[in-house]
C-alpha cells in the first residue's frame, strides 16, 4: 500500500473549556450586581478601607503602653478637653477595683493586636466621605449609579409633590380633570419612574433567578450544595451553620483538608476572610436568606405587572389603585430586603472587624501616646450600660 498507515495524533491533554463554558462557570459563582436598595444596604454597612496585614503585637521593647494603662494613670490628674471628651473613655466612680477597670477593658486591642477604626470629628469625617464618594463617582459604575439615583429622587420627588397638590397652577380646570396639566404630569412622571425601575428589576433578573434556583434546589430537592453556593455569593453577610467553630486562621488562602466541607461555601475560594478580631460571626438564620432572595424575585414580578399596566393600558382606562399598589409592593419589598442585608452585614462586621487603613493606624497610635483611648467597637462608642451590667453578672 502506497499510503502510510494511520497514526493517531499525540495526546495533548484535556481540551480547554470554551468561552461559553467559562462564562457559565463565572456566572454561577459571581456575586449579584445588587439593586438600588440592596446596594445601598450593603454600602451603608461597609466602611471602605484597604486590607491591613494581620500581625501580632509589636516587640515588647517598642510596645507603647496600652490605652487602659494611660487612662488609669491620667484620669485622676487630667481633665479632658472638650474635643477629647467626645471620644475618651468616661471615668468610672471608684467603687471597687474591678468595677473601675471594667469599662476601660473595651478600649484595649484584641489578643491579636487588632483595633477597630477610630471615630473622626464630623468635619474630618465629612471630608473623607466626600473624597471616597468622588473616587466612586469617577468610575463608570459610580457615575451610572449616581445619575440613576438622582433621576429616581428627582422624578419621584416631583410625583410626590404633584400628588400632594403642591402646584395649584396646574389644576386647570380642576385638579382631578383628566386633561389638566397636573394629571398629565402625573402620567409622564409615572412612565419615567416605571422605566427607571426596569433597569434594576430586569437588568438584575438573571442573577436574581439564579439565586432563586439555588434556593429552590436546597428547599425542594434538599441539595445542600445549593445553600453552599448561596453562602459563597452572599459571603459579605451570610454565614453557614458550623462556620463559627472554624479556626480563626482559616480563610480563602488557608483551607486545611480536615475542615468539614459542609461549613464552607462552594467554590471554596468564596469562603469569608479570616476574622480580624479573632472571633467569627455566628451562623445566619436561613430564613433571612429566603426572605432576601424572595423579596428580590417578587420585586421583578411586581415590576412585570407594573409594566403591563402602565404600557398595556392608557391613562383613561387604567385603574389608579392598581398602579399605586404595584409601585408600593415593588418598592417596599426591595427596601425591606436591602434593610435585612444591611442589618446582617453590620452584625458580621461588628463581630469580625473592619480593615483599617494607614490613616486609621496613625490616628490610633497618636491618640494612644496622648492618652486618648478609643472604644474598641465598630461605632467607637461606649457600650450601653445594660450590656455592661450583663457582663458583670456573668
C-alpha positions in Angstrom: 0.0 0.0 0.0 1.3 3.4 -1.0 -0.5 5.3 1.7 1.2 5.2 5.1 -0.7 3.5 7.9 -3.0 5.7 10.0 -1.2 7.1 13.1 -3.1 8.7 15.9 -2.2 12.2 17.0 -0.2 12.5 20.1 -2.3 13.2 23.3 -2.1 16.9 24.1 -4.0 16.9 27.4 -7.6 17.8 28.1 -9.4 20.2 25.8 -9.5 23.7 27.4 -13.0 24.9 28.2 -14.8 27.0 25.6 -15.7 30.6 26.1 -19.3 29.7 26.8 -18.3 27.2 29.5 -16.0 29.7 31.2 -18.7 32.4 31.2 -21.3 29.9 32.5 -19.0 28.9 35.4 -18.2 32.5 36.3 -21.9 33.4 36.2 -22.8 30.6 38.6 -20.5 31.8 41.3 -20.5 35.6 40.6 -21.9 38.0 43.2 -25.1 39.6 42.1 -24.8 43.3 41.0 -27.3 44.3 43.7 -30.2 46.6 43.0 -30.6 50.1 44.2 -32.0 49.2 47.7 -29.7 46.2 48.2 -26.5 48.0 47.2 -27.5 50.9 49.5 -27.8 48.5 52.3 -24.5 46.9 51.6 -22.6 50.2 51.3 -24.2 51.5 54.4 -22.9 48.6 56.4 -19.4 48.7 54.9 -16.5 51.1 55.9 -14.4 51.3 52.8 -10.7 50.8 53.7 -7.9 48.8 52.2 -7.0 45.5 53.9 -4.4 45.7 56.7 -2.0 42.8 57.1 -2.6 40.9 60.2 0.3 40.6 62.6 1.0 40.1 66.2 1.9 42.6 68.8 5.0 44.7 68.4 8.1 43.9 70.2 8.0 44.4 73.9 10.8 46.9 73.8 9.0 49.1 71.3 5.5 48.5 72.6 3.7 51.6 73.8 1.6 51.5 77.0 -2.0 50.4 76.4 -4.8 52.9 76.3 -6.2 51.4 79.5 -2.9 52.0 81.4 -2.6 55.5 80.2 -6.3 56.3 81.1 -5.9 54.9 84.6 -2.8 56.9 85.2 -4.2 60.2 83.8 -7.9 60.1 84.8 -7.2 61.2 88.4 -5.0 64.1 87.4 -6.1 65.2 84.0 -9.3 66.9 82.9 -10.1 66.0 79.3 -10.7 68.9 76.8 -14.0 69.4 75.1 -12.6 67.7 71.9 -11.3 64.7 73.8 -14.5 64.2 75.8 -16.3 63.0 72.7 -14.0 60.0 72.2 -12.3 59.5 75.5 -13.4 56.8 77.9 -15.6 58.3 80.7 -14.1 57.9 84.2 -16.0 55.5 86.5 -16.6 56.1 90.1 -14.1 54.2 92.3 -16.5 51.8 93.9 -14.1 48.9 93.5 -11.0 48.0 91.5 -12.9 45.5 89.3 -15.8 47.9 88.6 -13.3 50.8 88.0 -11.3 48.9 85.4 -14.1 47.0 83.7 -15.4 49.8 81.3 -11.9 50.6 80.2 -11.4 47.0 79.0 -13.5 47.9 76.0 -10.6 50.2 74.8 -7.9 47.5 74.7 -6.9 45.9 71.5 -7.8 42.3 70.8 -5.4 39.5 71.6 -4.1 39.6 68.0 -3.4 43.3 68.2 -6.4 44.4 66.1 -8.4 47.5 66.9 -11.5 48.9 65.1 -11.0 52.1 63.1 -11.3 55.2 65.3 -14.0 57.7 65.1 -13.1 61.0 63.5 -14.6 64.5 64.1 -17.6 65.4 62.0 -15.6 67.8 59.8 -12.8 65.4 59.1 -15.3 62.5 58.6 -17.2 64.6 56.1 -14.1 65.3 54.1 -13.2 61.6 54.0 -16.7 60.7 52.9 -16.6 63.3 50.1 -13.2 62.1 48.9 -14.4 58.5 48.9 -17.6 59.5 47.0 -15.5 61.3 44.4 -13.3 58.2 43.8 -16.5 56.2 43.5 -18.2 58.8 41.2 -15.4 58.9 38.6 -15.7 55.2 38.0 -18.1 54.0 35.3 -20.4 52.2 37.7 -20.2 55.0 40.2 -21.2 57.6 37.6 -24.1 55.4 36.5 -25.4 54.8 40.0 -25.1 58.5 40.8 -27.1 59.6 37.8 -29.6 56.8 38.2 -30.1 57.8 41.9 -30.6 61.4 41.1 -33.2 60.6 38.5 -35.1 58.4 41.0 -35.0 61.2 43.6 -35.9 64.0 41.1 -38.8 62.3 39.3 -40.0 60.6 42.5 -40.0 63.9 44.4 -41.9 65.7 41.6 -44.5 62.9 41.5 -44.9 63.2 45.3 -45.4 67.0 45.1 -48.0 66.6 42.3 -49.9 64.0 44.3 -49.9 66.5 47.3 -51.3 69.2 45.0 -48.2 71.3 45.6 -48.7 73.1 42.3 -52.2 74.7 42.3 -51.4 76.4 38.9 -51.6 73.0 37.2 -55.2 72.4 38.5 -56.9 73.7 35.4 -59.8 73.5 35.1 -59.7 71.2 38.2 -57.0 69.2 39.9 -58.7 65.9 39.1 -59.7 66.7 35.5 -58.2 64.1 33.2 -56.8 66.7 30.8 -55.4 69.1 33.5 -51.7 69.7 33.4 -51.4 68.1 36.8 -52.8 64.8 35.7 -50.7 64.8 32.5 -47.5 65.4 34.5 -48.5 62.6 37.0 -48.7 60.3 34.0 -45.4 61.4 32.5 -43.6 61.1 35.8 -45.1 57.6 36.4 -44.0 56.4 33.0 -40.4 57.7 33.6 -40.2 56.1 37.0 -41.5 52.8 35.6 -38.8 52.8 33.0 -36.1 53.6 35.7 -37.3 50.8 37.9 -37.0 48.4 35.0 -33.2 49.0 35.0 -32.7 47.1 38.2 -35.8 44.8 38.1 -35.0 43.4 34.7 -31.3 44.1 34.4 -30.6 42.0 37.5 -33.2 39.4 36.8 -30.6 36.7 35.6 -28.7 36.9 38.9 -31.9 37.0 41.0 -33.4 33.9 39.3 -30.0 32.2 39.6 -30.2 32.7 43.4 -33.8 31.6 43.3 -32.9 28.4 41.5 -30.2 27.6 44.1 -32.6 28.3 47.0 -35.4 26.1 45.5 -32.7 23.4 44.9 -31.9 23.5 48.6 -35.5 23.8 49.8 -37.3 21.4 47.5 -34.6 18.9 46.4 -32.7 19.0 49.7 -29.5 19.6 47.9 -27.1 21.3 50.4 -24.8 22.4 47.6 -27.4 25.0 46.7 -27.1 26.6 50.1 -23.3 26.4 49.9 -23.5 28.2 46.6 -25.6 31.0 48.0 -23.3 31.3 51.0 -20.4 32.0 48.7 -22.4 34.5 46.7 -23.6 36.4 49.8 -20.4 35.9 51.8 -20.5 39.6 53.0 -23.4 38.9 55.3 -24.4 35.2 55.3 -22.7 32.6 57.4 -23.3 28.8 57.3 -24.1 26.8 60.4 -20.9 25.5 62.0 -18.7 28.1 60.4 -18.4 29.9 63.7 -16.4 26.9 65.0 -13.7 27.1 62.4 -10.1 28.1 63.4 -9.6 31.9 63.1 -6.8 31.4 60.6 -9.0 29.6 58.1 -9.7 31.8 55.0 -9.5 31.8 51.2 -5.8 31.2 51.2 -5.8 28.7 54.0 -8.3 25.8 53.9 -7.0 22.7 55.6 -8.1 19.3 54.5 -9.7 18.5 57.8 -12.2 21.3 57.6 -15.7 19.9 57.1 -16.9 20.9 53.6 -20.5 21.5 54.7 -19.5 24.5 56.8 -17.7 26.4 53.9 -19.2 27.8 50.7 -18.7 26.4 47.2 -16.5 27.2 45.4 -14.1 27.1 48.4 -12.4 30.3 47.3 -15.5 32.2 48.3 -15.1 31.4 52.0 -15.2 34.5 54.1 -11.9 36.1 55.1 -10.3 35.2 58.4 -11.8 37.5 61.1 -9.7 40.4 62.0 -10.9 40.3 65.6 -10.2 36.6 66.0 -13.9 35.9 66.6 -16.2 34.6 63.9 -19.8 35.7 63.5 -22.5 33.2 64.4 -24.4 31.3 61.8 -27.1 33.3 59.9 -30.7 32.1 60.1 -31.5 30.5 56.7 -34.9 32.2 56.7 -33.2 35.6 56.3 -31.6 34.3 53.1 -35.0 33.1 52.0 -36.5 36.5 52.7 -33.8 38.4 50.8 -34.0 36.2 47.7 -37.8 36.1 47.6 -38.0 39.9 48.0 -35.8 40.5 45.1 -37.6 38.0 42.9 -41.0 39.4 43.9 -39.7 42.9 43.1 -39.0 41.7 39.5 -42.5 40.1 39.3 -44.2 43.2 40.6 -42.3 45.2 38.0 -43.6 42.9 35.3 -47.1 43.6 36.5 -46.4 47.4 36.7 -45.1 47.5 33.1 -48.1 45.5 31.9 -50.5 48.0 33.5 -48.5 51.2 32.6 -47.7 50.2 29.0 -50.6 47.9 28.2 -53.4 50.4 29.2 -53.9 54.1 28.6 -54.4 56.6 31.3 -58.1 56.9 30.7 -58.9 53.2 31.3 -56.1 52.3 33.8 -57.3 51.9 37.4 -55.3 54.3 39.6 -55.3 51.9 42.6 -53.5 49.2 40.6 -50.6 51.5 39.8 -50.3 52.6 43.3 -50.5 49.1 44.7 -47.8 47.6 42.4 -45.4 50.6 42.9 -45.8 50.2 46.7 -45.3 46.5 46.6 -42.2 46.7 44.4 -40.6 49.4 46.5 -41.4 48.1 49.9 -40.2 44.5 49.4 -37.0 45.8 47.8 -36.3 48.2 50.7 -37.0 45.6 53.3 -34.8 43.0 51.6 -32.0 45.6 51.4 -32.5 46.5 55.0 -32.1 42.9 56.1 -28.8 42.7 54.2 -27.7 46.0 55.9 -28.5 44.6 59.4 -26.8 41.3 58.9 -23.8 42.9 57.2 -23.4 45.3 60.0 -23.7 42.5 62.5 -20.9 40.5 60.8 -18.6 43.5 60.6 -19.2 44.4 64.2 -18.0 40.9 65.3 -15.3 40.0 62.7 -13.9 43.5 62.3 -13.4 46.2 59.7 -10.0 46.7 58.0 -8.0 49.8 59.0 -6.1 52.0 56.6 -2.9 53.8 57.2 -4.7 56.9 58.4 -6.6 55.0 61.0 -3.5 53.3 62.3 -1.7 56.7 62.6 -4.6 58.2 64.5 -4.8 55.2 66.9 -1.0 55.4 67.6 -1.1 59.2 68.0 -4.1 59.2 70.3 -2.5 56.3 72.3 0.5 58.5 73.0 -1.7 61.4 74.0 -3.7 59.1 76.4 -6.9 59.3 74.4 -8.4 55.8 74.3 -10.9 54.7 71.7 -13.7 52.2 72.3 -12.8 49.1 70.5 -16.1 48.5 68.6 -17.4 49.4 65.2 -19.0 52.6 66.4 -16.2 53.7 68.7 -18.8 54.4 71.4 -19.2 53.5 75.0 -21.2 50.3 75.3 -24.7 50.6 76.7 -25.0 50.3 80.5 -27.3 47.4 80.1 -24.7 45.3 78.3 -22.0 46.2 80.9 -24.3 45.1 83.8 -25.0 41.8 82.0 -21.2 41.2 81.7 -20.8 42.0 85.4 -23.5 39.4 86.3 -21.6 36.7 84.4 
